[in-house]
Amino acid sequence: MVFDFEIEFTNGGGIQGQDFRMDIAGETISDKELADYLVADLRLLMVGKVNILNKFYIEEKHKRNSTQQISPDKFIDLSHVIFDGLITYKGLPAPIICDYLSREKSRANYEEGTTFQIGKIEMVTNTGTYIDCPFHRFENGKDLSEVELEAFANLDGVTIYAPHTLEIDISYFKNTEIRNKAVLIRTDWSEHWNTDQYFENHPFLTLEAAEYLRDCGVKLVGIDSHNIDDTRGNSRPVHTTLLGSEILIVEHLCNLDKLPVGNYQFSAVPPKFKGAGTFPVRAFATLL
């Protein structure tokens, strides 16, 4: 790659270069990526605006590592898409997602060619992939605004594979390092998402399994099923046991088949709402 450049510094001054040569990782590169390489290679500080000029490619093969520290392949999205009309839980209303201010109506408020959309969402908090805090089960439990941020993000994760089973008991968690971890239970029930089958006879944890997870000191428990409890009855012992010990719960996960057994971090961060114990999250894993 051959190019000219102009660099301005935030503390004043600048430098220019002509016919500068640089190795690139692929066959093409954006001006932004090229500028990042340039700044890194020259070890510049206090860099402001960077202009890349007169760029052209030459046929020479070289190897270079990307300037991006985290590859997109290191992120695994574990959340379902929430859309207008989605039924997450039978008996609860579907979300209504619409315009509060449409682009067409916004034309009257701004100069020609400038439009905005302001959305309006009406939904219950148990929608899509969501996280439960103690307040969901206990009146005096911590709500979303009171749980510390570190309880939601960058938790060391471990995947427990429990296929083709209805009751997930203690045996699935024995002989596994789970203390202080986010324990994600893969049942593959998420393949039935948005179908009637998803709601009936879904996998769940037993009370004994929940007590074992509590006693082992896990930080969070997630599952790719309709509910972490058995919904065929009215009791919810798993919610009571885990949330009673301030162990957060994430339900309706997906893509757990893409996770390794360990060596990743799990995040599921909700908005900071006061007076709510449950809310949708963009749950994801970061591979280490």
N, C-alpha and C positions, 0 to 999 in steps of 0.2 A: 504494500500500500504506500502510495506517495501522496502528500498533501501539504498545504500551507495551513498555518494556524495563527490565531490571535487570542491571547489570554489576558484577561483583566484580573487584577487582584482586589480583594475587598478592602485592603488597607492602602490602596493607591498604587498607581503604576501598572505596568504590564510588560509582556514579552511577545515577540512574533517569531515565526519560523517559516522558511521557504524550502520546498522540495524535501520535506522531512519524510524519512522512510520508517516504516513500522511493520512488524510481523502481526498478522491477525489469525484468529483461530479457524475461521471459515473462509468461504469464497466472497462473502459480502459482509458489510458492517454498517451500522447506523452512525450518524454523526455523534450522537450521545454516547454510544459505546466507545467510539474512537476517542472522544474527549476524555472519557474515564480512563482508558488505557494510557493516554498521553500524560495526564496528571499523575497517575500512579507511577509510571516509568520515570518521570522527571522528579518525582518525590516533592511535588509542589504543595505548599500550604496557602491558606487564605485565598483560594481560587474563587473568582466570581464567574463572569460570563466567558464562555469559550466558543470561538467561531472556528469552524473547520471549512477551509476553502480549497477549491481546485483539486478535489480528491479524484484519484484514479487508481486502478488496480494493475499490478504487474504479476506475472506468472512466476512465483517463487514459493516453494513449499516450506513452511516453518510451523513450529508447534508453539502454541501459547495457551495458557490457562485463562479461563474467563475471569473478568473482574468481579463478577457477582459471587458473593461468598456463599449464597444458598441457592442451589439449583431448584428449579420448579419441580423436578422429580422427587425432591425431598419432602414435599407436602402431599398429604393424602386427605382429600375431602371426605368427611364422614357424616355429612348432613344431607337430608332430603331437601328437595326444592319445595318451597311453600308457594302455592298459587291460589288464585281466587277460586273458592268452591271446594278446596281440599278438606276431606274428612279425615281427621287424625284419630278421633275417638268417638265411637257411636254415642249419640245423645248430646254431644257438644256441637255448637254451631260452627260451620265452616267460615274461614276468613272471607271478608269482603275487601278486595283490593281495587281501588279506583282512583280517579283524579279528584283532588280537591280543587286544583287549578290546572286546567288542561293547557297544552301548548297553544291551542287556537285562542283560548280566552286570554292567555298571557300577552298576546301581541299588543293588546291595548295599553299595557303597562310599561312597555320598553320600546327602545328605538327599533326601527325597521331591521328585520333579520335576526333579532334577538328574542328567543322564546325560552320559557322554562316550564317544567312540569313539577308540581307539588302533589305528592301522593297522599292518599288517605287510606288507612288500614283499620278495619274493625275486626277484632278477633279475640278469642279467649287465649290465655297465656299458655295453655297446654296445646300447642299447635306445632306440627312439624317435629323436628329433632329438638328436644328441649331439656333443660336442666332443672332439677328440683333442689331447692334449699330447705333447711329445717322449717321455715315458716309455712311451707306448703302443707305440712302435716301438723305442726305445733303452733298454737297461737302466740306463744312467747319465743318461738325460734327465730333465728336470724333470717332476715329477708335478703333479697338480692343486693341491696345497698349496704348491708352490714357484713356480708361475707368478704373476707380479705381477698384481694386480687390473686394472690399466689395460690389460692385454693382452686382457681379456675384455669390457670395457664401453666404450661411447661412442666407438667407432671410426668414423671417417669412412668411409662406404660408397660403393661404386660397383657398379652392376648390369651384368653382361655377359649379353646375350641370345644364346643358342646353341641355337636350336630345330632339331629334325629332323636331328640329327647324332649320330653315335656317338662319334667321336674329336674332342675339342675341342683344337685346336692353337693355335699362337702367333698366328695371324691374328686370332683373336677379341679379343686383348688389345692389339694394335698401335694406335697413334694414340689411346690413352686414358690419362688421368692416373690411375695406379694406385699410385704410390709412397706408402708409409705408410698405405695404405687396407685396409679389409676388402673383398675382392673376392668378390662373390656371383654365382655362375654360374647363370643361369636357363635350365633346359632344358625345364621343364614336365613332367618325368618323374614328378613327385610326384602327377600325376593318376592314376597306376597304384598308388598306395600301398595296402597291404593287399590286393593281388591277386598271383597267381602271376606275372603279366607284369612286375611291379616288379623281380623278381630277375634276369631274363634280358635280355641285350643292352642294358644300360642305358648312358647317356652317361657318358663319363669323360674325364679330362685325359690328354694325352700327356706323356711325359717331357720333351720339349722345351718344352712349355707350362709345366710345373712349374719347369723351370730358368729360364725367362724371368721368371716371377713372382718367383722367389727373387732373381734378379739385379736386378730392379726394386725390391726392398725392400718388398714388400707385408707387411702385418702378419698377415693371416688370409685364408684362402680357404674359402668355403662353397659347397655345391652342393645342389640339390634332387633328387639322384639317389641310387641305391642305394649307390654307392661312388664316391669320387673317382678310384680306380684301375680299371683293366680287370681284372675278376675272372674272366675266362675262363682265365687262367693263374695261376701261383703267385707271380709277382714283384709287388711293390708299389712301383714306382719313384717314384710321386708322393708317397706317404707318406714314403718315405725322403728324398726331396729336400726337401720342405717342413718336415717335423718335424726333420730334421737341421739346419735353419737356424732352428729355434724359431719357425717360422711355423705357427700353429694351424690346424686343419682342423675344419670343421663339416659333417656329412653329414646327409642326410635332411631338408633344409629344405623348407618349403612356402610357398605364398602369395607367391612371388617376383614373380608377375605383378602384384601390387598395389604394387610398389615403383617409384619413379621411377629414372632412370638414376643420379642422384646427389642431393646435398643432403639427406642423411639420415645418422643414426648407427646403428651396429649394435652390439647387445649379446647375449652368450651366456654367462651366468655360471653355472658349476657349483658344487656344494658344495666345501668345502676338505678333500678327502680326502687322507690320506697313503697312498702306495703304490698309487695308481690313476692311470692315464693317460687314461682316457676316462670320461665320465659324461653322462647326459641334461642338457639345458639348456632353459630357456624362452627361446628366441631371439626377438628382436624388433627392429624398426627404429623409430626416433624421427624423424619428419619435421621438418625445420628450416624 
